[in-house]
Amino acid sequence: MFRHLLVPLDGSRLAEAALVPTAALARRLGARVTLLHVLERAAPQTVHGERHLTRAEDAEVYLRAAAATLESGGMTVERIVDGEMTDVARTIASRAASLHADLIVICTHGEGGFRELLFGSVAQQVLGGGAIPVLLVHPTAGPPQPFVCRTILVPLDQTAPSEAALPAAASLARALTAVIVLSHVVPTVTTMPGERGAAATLMPTAAAAMLDAEVERAAGYLQNLIPRLTGDGVDAQARVERGEPVQALLALVDARQVDLVVMATHARAGMAAVWTGSVAARFLPRVSVPVLLVRTPAD
């Protein structure tokens, strides 16, 4: 499924955190890699405290050094410098489409503009304009740690659009010999949102009974998906969690030592995902492991 990985790099050392999972995935998937640097018109002097690359020659030297770390592992790496662009996000999206890339790997470093660019413009434009998944990688302090993926979490909301994440998760699980954990979060009486929460406080006993029934339905829904994955040779498990969705998912990532989260998104309003209340928009900035965003089918 993933045979060509596109990695946009902005010239900073922090951005190179994306190279670690890229190398691991390329080796296991047998994929080729394209490194991309976009020279931004009227760019600032520095990016994340480092000199901003403003000349094609400097960008070539930078990409050549970055490619060497991948080529030493026997991978095929192409380097592209696009120059004097006013819209970096649109350029990346356009390049991904023209190169027929099937996965874009982006580091989510930085604060303010570039972070907003990554979480908003790039991912939204790429996912909104096509079906190319985007892998968001969070850098860690200190030397880069090897990317090892043993457990993949797939949050679902009991709708068909959220299941768009399953084929990508299954493909990676097979290549990486990882187990998939399917999860659905059912709120408690005290964590029910909006009008439902207000009503629950007035009738807590009835609300608790309703939520208990919802837990059973969610468990049945997840169990019915398991054969779809095990039939493809993937080890899969189901987990129904209770509580506020973001907190419950973050706790599950820690408890199960999740290495990768795969989730579907409409890509319509930033990182607002399938769930009501934009769970993904609040979950993404707080999770520390890589997250693969997959575009849902057209409504």
C-alpha positions in Angstrom: 0.0 0.0 0.0 2.8 2.4 0.9 5.5 2.3 -1.9 6.6 5.9 -2.1 7.3 8.1 0.9 7.6 11.9 0.6 9.4 13.7 3.4 9.3 17.5 3.4 12.2 19.0 5.3 12.6 22.7 6.2 16.4 22.7 6.7 16.3 22.4 10.5 17.7 19.6 12.6 14.3 19.2 14.3 12.6 18.4 11.0 15.0 15.5 10.5 13.2 13.6 13.3 10.9 12.5 10.4 13.8 10.5 8.9 13.9 7.9 11.7 10.4 6.4 11.1 10.9 7.0 7.4 13.9 4.8 7.3 12.2 2.1 9.3 9.1 2.1 7.2 11.0 2.2 3.9 13.1 -0.8 4.9 10.1 -2.9 6.0 7.8 -1.8 3.1 10.4 -1.9 0.4 9.5 1.7 -0.4 11.4 4.5 -2.1 11.9 7.9 -0.5 11.8 11.4 -1.9 13.1 14.3 0.3 11.7 17.7 -0.5 12.8 21.1 0.4 10.7 24.2 -0.6 12.5 27.5 -0.9 10.0 30.0 0.5 9.8 33.4 -1.1 10.4 36.3 1.3 11.4 33.7 4.0 12.5 34.7 7.5 16.2 34.7 8.3 16.0 31.8 10.7 13.9 28.7 11.2 13.7 27.3 14.7 16.9 29.1 15.7 18.9 28.0 12.6 19.8 29.8 9.4 17.0 29.6 6.9 18.0 28.0 3.6 17.3 30.6 0.9 19.6 29.3 -2.0 19.0 26.2 -4.0 22.7 25.3 -3.7 22.5 25.3 0.1 19.3 23.2 0.0 20.9 20.6 -2.2 23.8 20.2 0.2 21.3 19.9 3.1 19.2 17.3 1.3 22.3 15.4 0.2 23.4 15.0 3.8 20.0 14.0 4.9 19.7 11.4 2.1 23.1 9.9 3.1 21.6 8.7 6.4 18.9 6.8 4.4 21.1 5.6 1.6 23.6 4.1 4.0 20.8 1.6 4.8 20.4 0.6 1.2 17.4 2.8 0.5 16.7 4.5 -2.8 16.4 8.3 -2.2 15.5 11.1 -4.5 16.1 14.8 -3.7 14.0 17.7 -4.9 14.3 21.4 -4.3 11.4 23.6 -5.3 12.2 27.3 -5.3 10.7 30.7 -4.7 7.3 29.5 -3.6 4.9 31.7 -1.7 2.7 28.8 -0.4 4.8 26.0 1.0 1.8 23.9 2.0 0.3 24.0 -1.4 3.7 23.2 -3.0 4.1 20.1 -0.8 0.5 18.9 -1.6 1.1 19.5 -5.3 4.4 17.7 -5.3 2.9 14.7 -3.5 0.3 14.4 -6.1 2.6 14.8 -9.1 5.1 12.2 -7.7 2.3 9.8 -6.9 3.5 9.5 -3.4 1.3 7.4 -1.2 2.5 8.6 2.2 3.8 12.0 3.4 5.9 12.0 6.6 6.0 15.4 8.4 7.6 16.4 11.7 5.3 18.5 13.9 8.0 20.6 15.5 7.9 24.2 16.4 5.4 26.7 17.7 3.2 29.2 16.0 3.4 29.5 12.3 5.1 26.3 11.2 3.2 24.2 13.8 0.0 25.7 12.5 1.2 25.1 9.0 1.8 21.4 9.6 -1.4 20.8 11.6 -3.6 22.9 9.4 -2.5 23.8 5.9 -0.3 20.9 4.8 -2.3 18.0 6.3 -5.7 19.6 5.4 -4.7 20.5 1.9 -3.2 17.1 1.2 -6.0 15.1 2.7 -8.6 17.5 1.5 -7.3 17.4 -2.1 -6.7 13.7 -2.4 -6.3 10.4 -0.6 -2.6 10.6 0.4 -2.3 9.8 4.1 -0.1 12.0 6.3 2.2 10.6 9.1 2.8 13.2 11.8 6.0 12.6 13.8 6.7 14.3 17.1 10.4 15.0 17.8 11.8 14.0 21.2 14.5 15.7 23.2 18.0 14.2 22.9 19.3 11.8 20.2 16.7 10.3 17.9 15.3 7.1 19.2 14.8 4.0 16.8 11.3 3.7 15.5 9.9 0.3 16.7 6.3 -0.4 16.1 4.8 -3.3 18.0 1.3 -1.8 18.8 -1.0 0.2 16.5 -4.0 2.0 18.0 -7.0 2.6 15.7 -9.7 4.8 17.5 -13.2 4.2 16.0 -16.6 5.9 16.5 -18.9 3.1 15.2 -19.3 4.7 11.8 -18.2 3.6 8.4 -16.1 6.7 7.7 -13.9 6.1 10.8 -13.1 2.6 9.4 -11.2 4.2 6.5 -8.2 3.9 8.8 -8.3 0.1 8.9 -6.7 -0.8 5.5 -3.7 1.5 6.2 -3.4 0.1 9.8 -3.5 -3.5 8.5 -0.9 -2.8 5.8 1.5 -1.4 8.4 0.7 -4.1 10.9 1.6 -6.8 8.4 4.9 -5.1 7.4 5.9 -4.3 11.0 4.6 -7.4 12.6 2.5 -5.3 15.0 -0.7 -5.9 16.8 -3.7 -3.6 16.1 -5.8 -2.4 19.0 -9.3 -1.2 18.0 -10.8 1.2 20.5 -14.0 3.0 21.1 -14.6 5.4 24.0 -17.9 5.5 25.8 -18.4 8.4 28.2 -19.3 8.1 31.9 -22.2 10.0 33.4 -19.9 12.7 34.5 -18.0 13.0 31.2 -21.0 13.2 28.8 -20.8 16.3 26.7 -23.3 19.0 25.9 -27.0 18.6 26.3 -26.6 14.8 26.9 -24.4 15.6 29.9 -26.9 18.1 31.3 -29.7 15.5 31.0 -27.6 12.8 32.6 -27.1 14.9 35.7 -30.9 15.0 36.1 -31.3 11.3 35.6 -28.0 9.7 36.6 -29.4 6.2 37.1 -31.1 6.1 33.7 -28.0 7.6 32.0 -25.8 5.0 33.6 -28.0 2.2 32.3 -28.0 3.7 28.8 -24.2 4.0 28.8 -23.8 0.4 30.0 -25.9 -0.7 27.1 -23.7 1.5 24.8 -20.6 -0.3 26.2 -22.1 -3.6 25.1 -22.9 -2.3 21.6 -19.4 -0.9 21.2 -17.9 -4.2 22.2 -20.0 -6.1 19.7 -19.1 -3.5 17.0 -15.4 -3.9 17.6 -15.5 -7.6 17.8 -17.3 -7.8 14.4 -14.3 -5.9 12.9 -11.7 -8.3 14.2 -12.2 -11.0 11.5 -11.7 -8.4 8.8 -8.2 -7.9 10.1 -7.3 -11.5 11.2 -8.4 -12.7 7.8 -5.6 -10.6 6.4 -3.1 -12.2 8.8 -3.1 -9.3 11.3 -3.3 -9.8 15.1 -6.1 -7.6 16.4 -7.7 -6.9 19.7 -10.6 -4.7 20.9 -10.8 -2.3 23.8 -13.8 -0.3 25.0 -12.7 2.6 27.2 -14.8 4.8 29.5 -14.4 8.5 30.2 -13.7 11.7 28.3 -12.5 10.6 24.8 -9.2 12.5 24.6 -8.1 11.6 28.2 -9.2 8.0 27.6 -7.2 7.7 24.4 -4.1 9.2 25.9 -4.3 6.8 28.8 -4.7 3.9 26.5 -1.6 5.0 24.5 0.4 4.9 27.7 -1.2 1.7 29.2 -0.8 -0.4 26.0 2.6 1.3 25.1 1.2 2.2 21.7 3.8 3.1 19.1 1.6 4.4 16.3 -2.0 5.8 16.1 -3.9 5.5 12.9 -7.1 7.5 12.6 -9.5 8.8 9.9 -10.2 12.5 9.3 -12.6 14.4 7.2 -9.9 17.1 6.7 -12.5 19.8 6.4 -11.7 22.0 9.4 -8.1 21.7 10.4 -7.6 18.4 12.1 -11.3 17.9 13.1 -11.8 14.2 12.8 -14.8 11.9 12.4 -15.9 12.2 16.0 -18.3 14.8 17.3 -16.5 17.5 19.2 -13.3 17.3 17.1 -11.6 14.7 19.3 -8.7 14.5 16.9 -8.1 18.2 17.0 -7.6 18.0 20.8 -5.9 14.7 20.7 -3.1 15.3 18.1 -1.2 18.1 19.9 -1.1 16.1 23.1 -0.1 12.6 22.0 3.6 11.9 21.9 3.7 9.0 19.4 3.4 9.3 15.6 -0.1 9.6 14.2 -1.1 8.5 10.7 -4.1 10.5 9.3 -6.2 8.8 6.6 -8.7 10.7 4.5 -12.3 9.4 4.8 -14.1 8.5 1.6 -16.2 11.3 0.0 -19.6 11.8 1.7 
